[in-house]
């Protein structure tokens, strides 16, 4: 495949960094919002043709260098026997684990519940434009467990989940192992269906201290990275809010590390292991500004991009609802057309 995204991951230099965006398949695209008026999220996610269409919309509408599977991180707890409904206000669990006795015993993993996603991947592979890589993904163990324990929460500090980690460490470890084992199987099956890279979204890594994440959750990341390596699939780890924990990450944990907007990209580069690539970290809220302000900020990335050829341009988190489409398109075009001073 002739792909600037895959070339960069493999160490081949181009005259610019590749660009794709988290949450690029929805929220900002008029074409997606039109589909959303006709279909529910669940219908779009479960229908192979609809999911493939949504996955590939950003390739046409934004001109990004990679597609990412249109799905949700909560498919794993759903496959573990937790009743889950996708409503207009977001996903809702029938009964969060905080409300049941002996939570681990209530889990009943059934990997067959994920089979429809592999049909989606097959359809994307069949329909994608030539040389368009597909990124598969799942949620990180901490993030997935926050939702499993707390349920849908407008309070993204997940106080009940964090309390559970501290009060029930042995039960927490058993649930982590179960989540990890199913996530590894999920990664392997996505690889078997020909994804080109895999990203682990640890959206809430910053909820616990670095030493707690290291003890409880980082072993799961290592296990998933090893599975990706066995499948010869590049592995991107995005631990939002991990801060100085970035210094813990070595090649056994990932190939690329996603950087959030809470740390300057240059400082992150100093913390991250020299053999790891970097992805990120533009503040998605910048896209509410006018294009002159956006461009002034983007120009500050030129020197970093000139000196760091193992860098994928991305946001420091996903697109935010209400982000103007024209600014998202401006951003993608700017990255592709800027002079990155690479000789």
FENQUIDA-V19225 format. One record per residue. N is the residue number from 0. RES is the residue in three letters. OMEGA is omega in radians with two decimals (NA if undefined). Layout:
{{N & RES & OMEGA} {N & RES & OMEGA}}
This chain:
{{0 & UNK & 3.11} {1 & UNK & -3.00} {2 & UNK & 3.09} {3 & UNK & 3.11} {4 & UNK & -3.12} {5 & UNK & 3.10} {6 & UNK & -3.12} {7 & UNK & 3.11} {8 & UNK & -3.12} {9 & UNK & 3.06} {10 & UNK & 3.11} {11 & UNK & -3.05} {12 & UNK & 3.00} {13 & UNK & -3.10} {14 & UNK & 3.06} {15 & UNK & 3.02} {16 & UNK & 2.99} {17 & UNK & -3.12} {18 & UNK & 2.88} {19 & UNK & -3.05} {20 & UNK & 2.98} {21 & UNK & -3.05} {22 & UNK & -3.10} {23 & UNK & -3.05} {24 & UNK & -3.13} {25 & UNK & 3.00} {26 & UNK & -3.05} {27 & UNK & -3.03} {28 & UNK & 3.06} {29 & UNK & -3.14} {30 & UNK & 3.09} {31 & UNK & -3.12} {32 & UNK & 3.08} {33 & UNK & 3.08} {34 & UNK & -3.13} {35 & UNK & 3.08} {36 & UNK & -3.07} {37 & UNK & -3.04} {38 & UNK & 3.02} {39 & UNK & 3.09} {40 & UNK & -3.12} {41 & UNK & 3.12} {42 & UNK & -3.14} {43 & UNK & -3.08} {44 & UNK & -3.01} {45 & UNK & 3.12} {46 & UNK & -3.05} {47 & UNK & -3.11} {48 & UNK & 3.11} {49 & UNK & -3.13} {50 & UNK & 3.10} {51 & UNK & 3.12} {52 & UNK & -3.13} {53 & UNK & 3.12} {54 & UNK & -3.02} {55 & UNK & 3.13} {56 & UNK & -3.09} {57 & UNK & 3.10} {58 & UNK & -3.12} {59 & UNK & -2.98} {60 & UNK & -3.11} {61 & UNK & -3.12} {62 & UNK & -3.14} {63 & UNK & -3.00} {64 & UNK & 3.12} {65 & UNK & 3.04} {66 & UNK & 3.04} {67 & UNK & -3.10} {68 & UNK & 3.06} {69 & UNK & -3.14} {70 & UNK & -3.10} {71 & UNK & -3.12} {72 & UNK & -3.06} {73 & UNK & 3.04} {74 & UNK & 3.13} {75 & UNK & 3.08} {76 & UNK & 3.08} {77 & UNK & 3.12} {78 & UNK & 3.10} {79 & UNK & 3.04} {80 & UNK & 3.09} {81 & UNK & 3.12} {82 & UNK & -3.05} {83 & UNK & 3.07} {84 & UNK & 3.08} {85 & UNK & -3.12} {86 & UNK & 3.10} {87 & UNK & 3.14} {88 & UNK & 3.14} {89 & UNK & -3.11} {90 & UNK & -3.14} {91 & UNK & 3.08} {92 & UNK & 3.09} {93 & UNK & 3.09} {94 & UNK & 3.10} {95 & UNK & -3.07} {96 & UNK & 3.11} {97 & UNK & -3.07} {98 & UNK & -3.13} {99 & UNK & 3.05} {100 & UNK & 3.13} {101 & UNK & -3.02} {102 & UNK & -3.08} {103 & UNK & -3.10} {104 & UNK & -3.13} {105 & UNK & -3.10} {106 & UNK & -3.11} {107 & UNK & -3.06} {108 & UNK & 3.11} {109 & UNK & -3.04} {110 & UNK & 3.13} {111 & UNK & 3.12} {112 & UNK & 3.13} {113 & UNK & -3.01} {114 & UNK & -3.12} {115 & UNK & -3.13} {116 & UNK & 3.13} {117 & UNK & 3.01} {118 & UNK & 3.08} {119 & UNK & -3.14} {120 & UNK & 3.13} {121 & UNK & -3.13} {122 & UNK & 3.08} {123 & UNK & -3.13} {124 & UNK & -3.13} {125 & UNK & -2.99} {126 & UNK & -3.01} {127 & UNK & 3.04} {128 & UNK & 3.14} {129 & UNK & 3.07} {130 & UNK & 3.06} {131 & UNK & 3.13} {132 & UNK & 3.13} {133 & UNK & 3.09} {134 & UNK & 2.98} {135 & UNK & -3.11} {136 & UNK & 2.83} {137 & UNK & 3.14} {138 & UNK & 3.08} {139 & UNK & -3.04} {140 & UNK & 3.13} {141 & UNK & -3.09} {142 & UNK & 3.13} {143 & UNK & -3.12} {144 & UNK & 3.07} {145 & UNK & 3.12} {146 & UNK & -3.14} {147 & UNK & -3.08} {148 & UNK & -3.04} {149 & UNK & -2.98} {150 & UNK & 3.08} {151 & UNK & -3.07} {152 & UNK & 2.99} {153 & UNK & 3.07} {154 & UNK & -3.04} {155 & UNK & 2.93} {156 & UNK & 3.06} {157 & UNK & -3.03} {158 & UNK & -3.14} {159 & UNK & 3.12} {160 & UNK & -3.14} {161 & UNK & 3.09} {162 & UNK & 3.14} {163 & UNK & -3.14} {164 & UNK & -3.08} {165 & UNK & -3.07} {166 & UNK & -3.00} {167 & UNK & -3.02} {168 & UNK & -3.11} {169 & UNK & 3.08} {170 & UNK & 3.09} {171 & UNK & -3.12} {172 & UNK & 3.12} {173 & UNK & 3.12} {174 & UNK & 3.09} {175 & UNK & -3.13} {176 & UNK & 3.14} {177 & UNK & 3.10} {178 & UNK & -3.11} {179 & UNK & -3.11} {180 & UNK & 3.12} {181 & UNK & 3.12} {182 & UNK & 3.08} {183 & UNK & 3.09} {184 & UNK & 3.12} {185 & UNK & 3.09} {186 & UNK & -3.11} {187 & UNK & -3.13} {188 & UNK & 3.08} {189 & UNK & 3.11} {190 & UNK & 3.12} {191 & UNK & 3.13} {192 & UNK & 2.85} {193 & UNK & 2.90} {194 & UNK & -3.08} {195 & UNK & 3.10} {196 & UNK & -3.09} {197 & UNK & 3.07} {198 & UNK & 3.05} {199 & UNK & -3.09} {200 & UNK & 3.03} {201 & UNK & -2.99} {202 & UNK & -3.04} {203 & UNK & -3.13} {204 & UNK & -3.07} {205 & UNK & -3.11} {206 & UNK & -3.13} {207 & UNK & 3.10} {208 & UNK & -3.10} {209 & UNK & -3.10} {210 & UNK & 3.09} {211 & UNK & 3.10} {212 & UNK & -3.13} {213 & UNK & -3.10} {214 & UNK & -2.96} {215 & UNK & -2.90} {216 & UNK & -3.08} {217 & UNK & 3.05} {218 & UNK & 3.09} {219 & UNK & 3.10} {220 & UNK & 3.12} {221 & UNK & -3.13} {222 & UNK & 3.13} {223 & UNK & 3.09} {224 & UNK & 3.12} {225 & UNK & 3.11} {226 & UNK & 3.10} {227 & UNK & 3.14} {228 & UNK & 3.12} {229 & UNK & 3.12} {230 & UNK & -3.11} {231 & UNK & 3.13} {232 & UNK & 3.07} {233 & UNK & -3.02} {234 & UNK & 3.11} {235 & UNK & 3.13} {236 & UNK & -3.14} {237 & UNK & 3.13} {238 & UNK & -3.08} {239 & UNK & 3.12} {240 & UNK & -3.06} {241 & UNK & 3.01} {242 & UNK & -3.08} {243 & UNK & 3.05} {244 & UNK & 3.09} {245 & UNK & -3.12} {246 & UNK & -3.13} {247 & UNK & -3.00} {248 & UNK & 3.12} {249 & UNK & -3.10} {250 & UNK & 3.10} {251 & UNK & -3.13} {252 & UNK & -3.13} {253 & UNK & 2.99} {254 & UNK & 3.09} {255 & UNK & 3.08} {256 & UNK & 3.10} {257 & UNK & -3.09} {258 & UNK & 3.13} {259 & UNK & -3.08} {260 & UNK & -3.07} {261 & UNK & 3.10} {262 & UNK & 3.13} {263 & UNK & -3.06} {264 & UNK & 3.13} {265 & UNK & 3.12} {266 & UNK & 3.08} {267 & UNK & 3.12} {268 & UNK & 3.11} {269 & UNK & -3.12} {270 & UNK & -3.01} {271 & UNK & 3.11} {272 & UNK & -3.03} {273 & UNK & -3.12} {274 & UNK & -3.13} {275 & UNK & 2.98} {276 & UNK & -3.10} {277 & UNK & 3.06} {278 & UNK & 3.11} {279 & UNK & 0.19} {280 & UNK & -3.03} {281 & UNK & 3.09} {282 & UNK & -3.09} {283 & UNK & 3.13} {284 & UNK & 3.10} {285 & UNK & -3.06} {286 & UNK & 2.97} {287 & UNK & -3.10} {288 & UNK & 3.09} {289 & UNK & -2.96} {290 & UNK & 3.07} {291 & UNK & 3.10} {292 & UNK & 3.13} {293 & UNK & -3.09} {294 & UNK & 3.11} {295 & UNK & 3.10} {296 & UNK & -3.12} {297 & UNK & -3.13} {298 & UNK & 3.13} {299 & UNK & 3.14} {300 & UNK & -3.03} {301 & UNK & -3.11} {302 & UNK & 3.10} {303 & UNK & -3.13} {304 & UNK & 3.09} {305 & UNK & -3.04} {306 & UNK & -3.07} {307 & UNK & -3.08} {308 & UNK & 3.11} {309 & UNK & -3.07} {310 & UNK & 3.05} {311 & UNK & 3.13} {312 & UNK & 3.12} {313 & UNK & 3.04} {314 & UNK & 3.06} {315 & UNK & 2.98} {316 & UNK & -3.07} {317 & UNK & 3.00} {318 & UNK & -3.13} {319 & UNK & 3.09} {320 & UNK & -3.13} {321 & UNK & 3.06} {322 & UNK & -3.13} {323 & UNK & 3.13} {324 & UNK & -3.08} {325 & UNK & 3.09} {326 & UNK & 3.07} {327 & UNK & 3.11} {328 & UNK & 3.08} {329 & UNK & -3.13} {330 & UNK & -3.14} {331 & UNK & 3.14} {332 & UNK & -3.12} {333 & UNK & -3.13} {334 & UNK & -3.07} {335 & UNK & -3.03} {336 & UNK & -3.12} {337 & UNK & 3.03} {338 & UNK & -3.09} {339 & UNK & 3.02} {340 & UNK & 3.09} {341 & UNK & -3.10} {342 & UNK & NA}}
